[in-house]
């Protein structure tokens, strides 16, 4: 159960703007302040801060770092304002459980408050609320466990905004701040999820020549071309990979009514359940774009206003990857699932799609089992949308779940170390 002090802590965190800079350039944000407040509450529960710093800029010098992150990271002070925090309770040699929470949020200010039943505000369910509930659950467990097990907490930057954890969670994982069991606190309806998809972003770009409305056939019409390709790709890629999703997203050419736009961009976000599936989707996107261009040429080459666009389509269209090559999580550790089952945690239904989060960076980490587990639901609690909220009852239930998981973890470790009978 969350205490009145926990209620106050969450409201305080909700009132501090921690929008990821990739979400809204220039918007007020103070992630370090929120992390310091969270660390102070953890210190009162016996935790020690073992890391609170921005990553080395070298972490972004990799092929799988999203283009948007690379571009924004060139700005002075970007990484310095995006530190990550690691807290520890218990001796260094003890078996450990790691909890990962993120305190950055998407854009869109929401009134922060608590009416005794419901917390409101940006981050209430994704993921400041789960962070506070997790801390309450750990605190309750430690009263009975003492130093028999260690608990690590990662409170990271760079989860939102398409950063994909490349400068938050990934450097911490690679530095060894992981446990035998690793729990990523995201809204799952208190069901443990052993899968986390990764995502790639494709940009279909048109770089042609525009014209005026009096002579629309004199230029390349990026609006019609990209509109056609958007429909074609939505159909050709529908259900292309089991366990993945295709989102035909932003399309932009221009806003005026009296000109033909010769340039434009179409974005697609594509999730996938495994690196191999990601590679297959890349190939399918390339083939689907090729067939779409051929169909556009056949359909419009005989028209008056779109003849030039049709004839030149293959020359003026290019496929650029803004994000790709990220890992995906598929944890099949029976020890971990058995522990969670014994702790009374329900499993995520096998047929229900997973979602993307920073848990992808635990892919193939040796000796480490990873699950995604948290209160509420992304859609049901309006995460990333207007009216984001978390019910106190949902957070209390998660705190109790964390306590049971830690208690079961400690009990199993003791069983593993019981000396043989003489």
DADALIN-V690267 format. One record per residue. RES is the residue in one letter. OMEGA is omega in degrees with one decimal (* if undefined). BURIAL is + if it has 24 or more other ideal C-beta (glycine too) atoms within 12 Angstrom, else -. Layout:
BEGIN
res={RES/RES}
omega={OMEGA/OMEGA}
burial={BURIAL/BURIAL}
END
This chain:
BEGIN
res={X/X/X/X/X/X/X/X/X/X/X/X/X/X/X/X/X/X/X/X/X/X/X/X/X/X/X/X/X/X/X/X/X/X/X/X/X/X/X/X/X/X/X/X/X/X/X/X/X/X/X/X/X/X/X/X/X/X/X/X/X/X/X/X/X/X/X/X/X/X/X/X/X/X/X/X/X/X/X/X/X/X/X/X/X/X/X/X/X/X/X/X/X/X/X/X/X/X/X/X/X/X/X/X/X/X/X/X/X/X/X/X/X/X/X/X/X/X/X/X/X/X/X/X/X/X/X/X/X/X/X/X/X/X/X/X/X/X/X/X/X/X/X/X/X/X/X/X/X/X/X/X/X/X/X/X/X/X/X/X/X/X/X/X/X/X/X/X/X/X/X/X/X/X/X/X/X/X/X/X/X/X/X/X/X/X/X/X/X/X/X/X/X/X/X/X/X/X/X/X/X/X/X/X/X/X/X/X/X/X/X/X/X/X/X/X/X/X/X/X/X/X/X/X/X/X/X/X/X/X/X/X/X/X/X/X/X/X/X/X/X/X/X/X/X/X/X/X/X/X/X/X/X/X/X/X/X/X/X/X/X/X/X/X/X/X/X/X/X/X/X/X/X/X/X/X/X/X/X/X/X/X/X/X/X/X/X/X/X/X/X/X/X/X/X/X/X/X/X/X/X/X/X/X/X/X/X/X/X/X/X/X/X/X/X/X/X/X/X/X/X/X/X/X/X/X/X/X/X/X/X/X/X/X/X/X/X/X/X/X/X/X/X/X/X/X/X/X/X/X/X/X/X/X/X/X/X/X/X/X/X/X/X/X/X/X/X/X/X/X/X/X/X/X/X/X/X/X/X/X/X/X/X/X/X/X/X/X/X/X/X/X/X/X/X/X/X/X/X/X/X/X/X/X/X/X/X/X/X/X/X/X/X/X/X/X/X/X/X/X/X/X}
omega={176.1/178.5/173.7/177.0/175.8/177.3/179.9/179.5/-177.9/178.6/178.3/178.6/-179.4/-178.6/177.7/179.1/-179.6/-178.7/175.1/-177.5/177.5/179.7/-175.1/179.5/175.8/179.9/179.4/178.8/-179.0/179.2/179.8/179.7/178.8/179.2/178.9/179.0/177.9/179.3/179.6/178.1/178.8/178.2/177.9/178.2/176.4/178.6/174.4/175.4/180.0/177.7/170.6/-174.3/173.1/-179.3/171.9/179.1/-179.7/-179.4/-179.5/-178.8/-178.4/-176.2/-175.8/176.2/-178.5/-178.8/-178.5/178.6/179.7/-177.2/-178.3/-177.9/176.4/-178.5/179.2/175.2/-176.8/-178.0/-179.6/-179.8/-176.9/178.4/171.2/-172.2/173.5/179.0/179.7/170.8/178.7/-176.0/-175.3/-176.2/-176.0/173.9/-168.0/166.6/177.7/173.8/177.8/174.9/174.9/-179.0/173.2/-176.2/170.5/178.9/178.4/-177.7/177.0/179.7/-178.7/178.3/179.7/-177.8/-177.7/-178.9/-172.5/171.1/176.0/178.2/-179.9/-175.6/-177.0/178.4/-174.4/3.0/178.7/177.5/175.2/179.8/-179.7/178.6/176.9/-179.2/177.9/179.5/177.0/-178.8/179.4/-179.6/-174.7/177.8/-179.3/-174.7/-177.7/-177.6/-179.5/176.1/175.8/176.4/173.7/174.5/170.5/173.6/-162.1/167.4/168.0/174.2/-177.3/173.6/-177.3/179.7/174.0/176.4/-173.7/177.1/177.7/-175.8/-174.6/179.4/179.5/177.4/-178.5/175.7/175.7/179.8/-177.6/179.7/172.6/174.1/-177.3/-174.7/177.3/-170.3/177.9/-177.5/178.4/-176.5/-179.9/174.4/-178.6/-177.4/-177.0/-178.9/171.3/179.5/168.8/-178.5/174.0/-179.4/178.3/176.5/172.9/-173.5/172.5/178.6/-178.8/-178.3/178.9/177.9/179.7/-176.8/178.2/178.5/-175.6/-179.8/-177.3/-177.7/175.7/-176.8/-178.9/-178.4/179.8/-178.1/-178.9/175.9/177.5/-179.0/178.0/179.2/-179.9/-178.3/178.4/178.9/-175.0/-175.9/-177.6/-179.9/-173.3/-177.6/177.9/-179.8/177.8/178.6/179.3/177.5/173.1/-164.8/-170.3/174.4/-178.8/169.8/179.8/-174.6/-176.7/-178.0/-168.7/175.4/174.7/-178.4/-178.3/178.3/178.5/-177.0/173.2/-178.1/173.6/174.5/-171.6/177.9/-177.9/-173.8/-179.0/177.4/179.1/177.4/177.5/178.9/178.3/179.2/176.6/-179.3/-180.0/177.4/179.7/179.9/-178.9/177.7/180.0/-179.9/177.7/177.9/178.5/178.7/178.3/-179.8/-179.5/-174.9/-169.7/-175.7/-178.6/-179.5/-179.8/-171.7/-175.8/-178.7/-178.3/179.0/-178.9/-177.9/-174.1/-171.1/-177.2/-179.0/-173.9/-179.7/175.8/177.1/-179.5/-179.1/178.1/-179.7/175.3/176.4/-179.4/177.8/174.2/-176.5/171.1/-175.3/-178.8/-177.4/-177.1/175.5/-178.1/-179.1/176.1/177.8/-178.1/176.2/-179.5/178.7/177.1/179.3/179.9/178.4/173.4/-178.7/-177.2/-176.8/-178.2/-178.0/173.1/178.2/-174.9/171.7/-174.9/178.8/178.9/-175.9/173.9/176.9/174.8/172.4/-173.8/175.5/-175.8/173.8/-173.9/173.6/172.6/-173.4/177.7/-176.9/173.8/-179.2/-177.9/-178.7/-175.4/179.5/175.0/173.7/-179.4/-176.2/176.9/177.3/178.6/-177.2/170.8/175.7/175.9/-179.3/178.0/-179.9/176.4/-179.7/178.3/177.3/177.7/178.1/178.6/179.3/-179.4/179.9/179.6/179.3/178.3/177.6/-179.5/-179.2/-180.0/177.5/178.1/179.2/-179.8/-175.2/177.3/-179.7/178.1/178.1/-179.6/*}
burial={-/+/-/-/-/+/+/-/+/+/+/+/+/+/+/+/+/+/+/+/+/+/+/-/-/-/-/-/+/+/+/+/-/+/+/+/+/+/+/-/+/+/-/-/+/+/+/-/+/+/+/+/+/+/+/-/-/-/+/+/-/-/-/+/+/+/+/+/+/+/-/+/+/-/-/-/-/+/+/-/+/+/+/+/+/+/+/+/+/+/-/-/-/+/+/+/+/+/+/+/+/+/+/+/+/+/+/+/+/+/-/+/-/+/-/-/-/+/+/+/+/+/+/+/+/+/+/+/+/+/+/+/+/+/+/+/+/+/+/+/+/+/-/-/+/-/-/+/+/+/+/+/+/+/+/+/+/+/+/+/+/+/+/+/+/+/+/+/+/+/+/+/+/-/-/-/+/+/+/+/+/+/+/+/+/+/+/+/+/+/+/+/+/+/+/+/+/+/+/+/+/+/+/+/+/+/+/+/-/+/-/-/-/-/-/+/-/-/+/+/+/+/+/+/+/+/+/+/+/+/-/+/+/+/-/+/+/-/-/+/+/-/+/+/+/+/-/+/-/-/+/-/+/-/-/-/-/-/-/+/+/+/+/+/+/+/+/+/+/+/+/+/+/+/+/-/+/+/-/-/+/+/-/+/+/+/-/+/+/-/-/+/+/-/+/+/+/-/-/+/-/-/-/-/-/+/-/+/+/+/-/+/+/+/-/+/+/-/+/-/+/+/+/+/+/+/+/+/+/+/+/-/+/-/+/+/+/-/+/+/-/-/+/-/+/-/+/+/-/-/-/-/-/+/+/+/+/+/+/+/+/+/+/-/+/-/-/+/+/+/+/+/+/+/+/+/+/+/-/-/+/+/+/+/-/-/-/+/+/+/+/+/-/+/+/+/+/+/+/+/+/+/+/+/+/+/+/+/+/+/-/+/+/-/-/-/-/-/-/-/-/-}
END
